[in-house]
Amino acid sequence: MVITDNLLSSLLQTRAHSEEICSPLQTEDYVVQPIVDVSPPKWHLGHTTWFFEEFILSKYKTGYTRFHSDFAFVFNSYYESIGKRVIRTNRGNLSRPTVNEVYEYRHHVTSHLKSLLEENENQQIKDLVEIGIHHEKQHQELLLTDIKYILGNNPLLPKYNDTFIENPKMESSTEYHTIDEGVYEIGYKGKDFCYDNELGVHKVFLQKYAIADKLVTNKEYLEFINDNGYEDSLLWHAEAWDWIKKNNIKTPLYWHEIDKEYHQYTLGGLKILNPDAPVTHISYYEAFAFAQWKGERLPTEFEWEAAQQYFNYGVRWEWTESAYLPYPNYAKAPGALGEYNGKFMVNQKVLRGGSVATPNNHTRYTYRNFFHPQLRWQFNGLRLVKNK
């Protein structure tokens, strides 16, 4: 019963925290979708609820009746094997169901999950609930970053709240730690929860290198901008150069030049740029170009993992030079849950480390995040490496 009690407590805390994240919002904020990559907060609340209903309650709770027959169509994300769904670009068109109905849906599903766990000791159910908890934690991070994009693209630049700290100061100068040439083990070795893309402990050979113990700061990135880094085609991949020119990219996302001084939109509103904070909201393209300008490079995800004991992480998701690919002997889970990670292992870059928006105790040094190289609405930054 202790395991079940802990699992139930974690479930209820997770469900409550998603709603706490949304508590500063006005009703109108819940529905906005400025770009395809950003989902409305109402949709996140519904989707994480659908996940539990679809994969657990509808299959394992005797006599369970779905809250609404159309909600699977509305809140399915990308699970092709489950059935039809609202396409991603149209999530912002969902004025119905209402915000109140989505909260009623959440409370309905949470109540049934609670009774299911209290009545059932089935390990398969527990494992699925644990996946659902971590799935919702991922969406809690997306809630924060999507809310920031929604508010940060409102012409009034409204604040989210006064308590979220997204720009901690870097306290000391950067040092480089040398990692010797050799063979290193990569992958998750523990017995607690991890995602399938972390599994398959394997060995990699690494050349000698030196890795920075600090992230690149706004001050350093500003030097890159002032040295016309965005105007030097030799620093950029061809695809990246086309991207910055087409989209008129000249600074990280959320930077605003006002009276010749840079400001940054934060969840606490518009503030003067903090030069000592780690740079954030940059694409892989920008991270690569900055590294080129410095005469250094980004670490591979294997170099990052092999060296992680020499630095603190968790403030910015850190771009790596690694393509998002399966580890040796990777095997997708059977059924629809096999769509969770494996289907995205193409044309994306790996990020490591977590960010200020990542829920507590949700990441590990083996955690592999992944995004397309042009995306920058997450709290993305970079750490540099020197060849030795």
C-alpha positions in Angstrom: 0.0 0.0 0.0 2.9 2.4 0.6 3.8 2.4 -3.1 0.2 3.0 -4.1 -0.1 5.8 -1.5 3.0 7.5 -2.8 1.8 7.1 -6.4 -1.6 8.5 -5.6 0.0 11.4 -3.7 2.2 12.1 -6.7 -0.8 11.9 -9.1 -2.9 14.3 -7.0 0.0 16.8 -6.5 0.7 16.7 -10.3 -2.9 17.3 -11.2 -3.2 20.2 -8.8 0.0 21.8 -9.9 -1.1 22.0 -13.6 -4.1 24.0 -12.4 -1.9 26.1 -10.1 0.2 27.1 -13.1 -2.9 28.3 -14.8 -4.3 30.2 -11.8 -2.9 33.6 -12.8 -4.6 33.5 -16.2 -7.7 35.3 -17.4 -10.3 33.2 -19.2 -9.3 34.7 -22.5 -5.7 33.6 -22.1 -6.7 29.9 -22.1 -7.7 29.8 -25.7 -5.0 31.7 -27.6 -2.7 29.9 -30.1 -0.3 32.4 -31.7 1.7 29.8 -33.7 1.5 26.1 -34.4 4.1 25.2 -31.8 2.2 26.8 -29.0 -1.0 25.2 -27.7 -3.7 27.0 -25.7 -3.5 26.4 -22.0 -7.0 25.0 -22.1 -5.9 22.3 -24.5 -2.9 21.3 -22.3 -5.3 20.8 -19.4 -7.6 18.7 -21.5 -5.0 16.7 -23.3 -3.2 15.6 -20.1 -6.6 14.5 -18.8 -7.5 12.6 -22.0 -4.2 10.7 -21.7 -5.3 9.2 -18.3 -8.8 8.6 -19.6 -7.7 7.0 -22.9 -4.9 4.8 -21.7 -6.1 3.9 -18.2 -9.7 4.5 -17.2 -11.3 3.4 -20.5 -9.4 0.1 -20.3 -9.1 -0.7 -16.7 -11.9 0.8 -14.7 -15.0 -1.4 -14.8 -18.1 0.5 -15.8 -16.3 3.7 -16.6 -18.1 6.1 -18.9 -16.2 8.8 -20.8 -16.9 12.3 -19.7 -17.8 13.4 -23.2 -17.9 11.3 -26.4 -16.1 14.0 -28.5 -13.2 14.8 -26.1 -11.0 12.1 -27.5 -11.2 13.9 -30.9 -10.6 17.3 -29.3 -7.7 16.4 -27.0 -5.7 13.6 -28.8 -2.4 15.1 -29.8 -0.5 12.9 -32.3 -1.5 9.3 -31.6 -2.5 8.2 -35.1 -3.4 4.7 -33.9 -6.0 6.1 -31.5 -8.2 7.8 -34.1 -9.0 11.1 -35.6 -8.2 14.4 -33.9 -8.3 18.1 -34.2 -5.2 19.1 -36.2 -2.6 21.0 -34.3 -3.0 24.3 -36.1 -6.7 24.4 -35.1 -6.4 24.0 -31.3 -6.8 27.8 -31.0 -10.2 27.5 -32.7 -11.7 25.5 -29.8 -13.8 28.1 -28.1 -15.8 25.0 -27.0 -15.5 23.1 -24.7 -15.4 26.0 -22.3 -12.7 26.5 -19.7 -15.2 25.5 -17.0 -16.0 22.3 -18.8 -12.4 21.4 -19.1 -11.9 21.8 -15.4 -15.0 19.7 -14.8 -13.4 17.1 -17.1 -10.2 17.2 -15.1 -11.9 16.7 -11.8 -14.1 13.9 -13.2 -11.0 12.0 -14.4 -8.9 12.7 -11.3 -11.7 11.4 -9.1 -12.0 8.1 -11.0 -8.2 7.7 -11.1 -8.1 8.1 -7.3 -10.7 5.4 -6.8 -9.1 3.1 -9.3 -5.7 3.3 -7.5 -7.4 2.9 -4.1 -9.2 -0.3 -5.3 -6.6 -1.9 -7.5 -3.0 -3.2 -7.0 -2.5 -4.1 -10.7 1.2 -3.2 -11.5 0.4 -2.4 -15.1 -2.1 0.2 -14.0 0.5 1.7 -11.7 3.1 1.8 -14.4 0.7 3.6 -16.8 -0.3 6.1 -14.1 3.4 6.8 -13.5 3.9 7.5 -17.3 0.8 9.7 -17.2 2.2 11.7 -14.3 5.5 12.3 -16.1 3.6 13.1 -19.3 1.7 15.8 -17.4 4.9 17.2 -15.9 6.2 17.6 -19.5 3.0 19.6 -20.3 3.5 21.7 -17.2 6.7 22.9 -18.7 5.0 23.5 -22.0 2.2 25.4 -20.2 4.8 27.9 -18.8 6.6 28.3 -22.1 3.3 28.5 -24.1 1.8 31.0 -21.6 5.0 33.1 -22.0 4.7 33.1 -25.7 1.0 34.0 -25.6 1.5 36.9 -23.2 4.8 37.9 -24.8 3.2 38.3 -28.1 0.3 40.4 -26.7 1.0 44.1 -27.6 0.4 45.0 -24.0 3.2 42.6 -22.8 1.2 41.6 -19.6 3.0 39.9 -16.8 2.2 36.3 -15.7 3.2 36.8 -12.1 5.9 38.3 -9.9 7.3 35.1 -8.4 8.6 33.1 -11.3 12.4 33.5 -11.5 13.7 32.8 -15.0 17.0 34.7 -15.1 19.3 33.6 -12.2 22.6 35.4 -12.2 25.8 33.5 -13.1 28.0 34.0 -10.0 31.5 33.4 -11.3 33.7 33.3 -14.4 33.7 30.3 -16.7 36.2 27.5 -16.3 36.8 24.6 -18.6 37.1 21.0 -17.4 39.2 18.6 -19.4 37.7 15.2 -20.1 40.2 12.6 -21.1 40.0 10.5 -24.3 38.4 7.2 -23.5 35.3 5.0 -23.6 32.3 6.1 -21.6 28.9 4.5 -20.7 25.8 6.4 -21.8 22.2 5.8 -20.9 20.0 5.3 -17.9 21.2 2.8 -15.3 18.8 3.3 -12.5 15.6 1.5 -11.5 13.2 4.5 -11.1 11.2 6.0 -13.9 12.8 7.0 -17.2 11.7 7.4 -20.8 12.3 4.7 -23.3 14.7 6.9 -25.3 17.1 6.9 -22.3 17.3 3.1 -22.3 20.0 0.9 -23.8 23.2 1.5 -21.8 26.0 1.6 -24.3 29.6 2.7 -24.7 30.9 5.5 -26.8 34.5 6.6 -27.5 35.2 10.3 -27.0 38.2 12.3 -28.0 39.8 14.5 -25.4 37.9 17.8 -24.9 37.3 20.6 -22.5 33.7 21.7 -21.5 32.6 25.0 -19.9 31.2 24.8 -16.3 29.0 27.8 -17.0 26.4 28.7 -19.6 26.9 31.5 -22.1 25.4 34.7 -20.7 23.4 37.6 -22.2 26.5 39.8 -21.9 28.6 37.3 -24.0 25.8 36.9 -26.5 25.4 40.7 -26.8 29.1 40.9 -27.8 28.2 38.5 -30.6 25.3 40.7 -31.7 27.4 43.9 -31.6 30.1 42.2 -33.6 27.5 41.7 -36.4 27.2 38.0 -35.8 23.8 38.0 -37.3 25.2 39.6 -40.5 28.2 37.2 -41.0 27.1 34.4 -43.3 30.3 32.4 -42.7 29.1 31.7 -39.1 25.8 30.1 -40.1 24.6 26.9 -41.7 23.0 27.6 -45.1 19.6 26.6 -43.9 20.0 28.8 -40.8 21.1 31.8 -42.9 18.0 31.4 -45.0 15.9 31.2 -41.7 17.3 34.4 -40.1 17.0 36.4 -43.3 13.4 35.2 -44.0 12.3 35.8 -40.5 14.4 39.0 -39.8 16.0 37.4 -36.8 18.6 39.7 -35.1 18.3 38.9 -31.4 17.1 36.1 -29.2 13.3 35.8 -28.8 11.7 38.3 -26.4 14.5 40.9 -26.7 13.3 44.4 -27.4 15.6 47.4 -28.1 14.1 50.5 -26.4 16.0 53.8 -26.5 19.2 51.9 -27.5 19.0 49.6 -24.5 17.9 46.0 -24.7 15.0 44.8 -22.6 13.7 41.3 -22.3 10.1 40.1 -21.9 9.9 37.7 -19.0 7.0 36.1 -17.1 7.4 38.9 -14.7 6.8 41.5 -17.5 9.2 43.6 -19.6 12.6 44.1 -17.8 16.0 45.6 -18.6 18.2 42.8 -19.9 20.2 41.1 -17.2 23.7 40.8 -18.6 24.7 38.2 -16.1 21.8 35.8 -16.7 22.3 32.8 -19.1 21.1 33.6 -22.6 17.8 31.9 -23.5 15.2 31.5 -26.1 17.7 30.8 -28.9 17.5 28.2 -31.6 20.1 25.6 -32.4 21.0 27.7 -35.4 21.9 30.6 -33.2 23.7 28.4 -30.6 25.9 27.0 -33.4 26.6 30.4 -35.0 27.7 31.8 -31.6 30.0 28.8 -31.0 31.5 29.4 -34.4 32.1 33.0 -33.6 33.8 32.1 -30.4 36.1 29.6 -32.2 34.5 26.8 -30.1 31.7 24.3 -30.6 28.6 22.7 -28.9 29.1 19.4 -27.1 27.6 16.3 -28.4 25.0 14.8 -26.1 27.5 12.1 -25.1 30.2 14.6 -24.2 27.6 16.5 -22.2 26.6 13.3 -20.3 30.1 12.2 -19.7 31.0 15.5 -18.1 27.8 16.4 -16.2 29.4 16.0 -12.8 31.6 19.0 -13.4 28.8 21.6 -13.8 25.4 22.4 -12.6 22.5 22.1 -15.0 18.7 22.7 -14.9 18.6 26.5 -15.7 18.4 26.2 -19.5 17.8 23.4 -21.9 21.2 23.1 -23.5 21.5 22.5 -27.3 23.9 19.8 -28.3 25.5 18.9 -31.6 23.7 15.5 -31.6 20.9 14.4 -33.8 18.0 12.8 -32.0 18.4 9.1 -32.8 17.7 5.8 -31.1 20.3 4.2 -28.8 21.5 0.8 -29.8 18.8 -1.9 -29.3 16.1 0.7 -28.8 12.6 -0.8 -28.9 9.4 1.1 -29.0 6.6 0.1 -26.5 3.8 -1.9 -28.1 0.6 -0.2 -29.1 -0.2 3.5 -29.1 2.3 4.3 -26.3 5.0 3.4 -28.8 4.2 6.7 -30.5 5.5 8.6 -27.5 9.1 9.1 -28.5 10.3 6.8 -31.3 8.3 8.4 -34.2 10.1 11.7 -33.6 13.6 10.4 -34.1 14.3 12.3 -37.3 15.4 15.9 -38.2 15.7 17.0 -34.6 18.5 18.0 -32.2 19.0 16.7 -28.7 18.9 19.1 -25.7 20.1 18.2 -22.2 19.8 19.5 -18.7 16.3 20.9 -18.0 15.3 24.5 -17.4 13.7 26.9 -15.0 10.4 25.8 -16.3 11.0 22.0 -15.8 9.1 20.6 -12.8 11.2 19.7 -9.7 12.7 16.2 -9.8 11.6 15.6 -13.4 14.9 15.4 -15.1 18.1 13.4 -14.8 21.4 13.7 -16.5 20.3 11.0 -19.0 17.1 12.9 -20.0 16.9 13.5 -23.7 14.8 16.4 -24.9 14.5 17.1 -28.6 13.3 20.0 -30.8 13.6 21.1 -34.4 16.7 23.4 -34.9 14.7 26.6 -35.5 12.6 26.4 -32.4 13.3 28.8 -29.5 10.2 29.3 -27.5 11.6 27.0 -24.8 14.2 28.1 -22.3 17.0 27.0 -24.5 20.7 28.1 -24.0 24.2 26.8 -24.7 27.4 25.5 -23.1 30.6 25.6 -25.1 33.3 23.0 -25.7 36.9 23.3 -26.8 38.9 20.6 -28.6 42.1 19.6 -26.9 
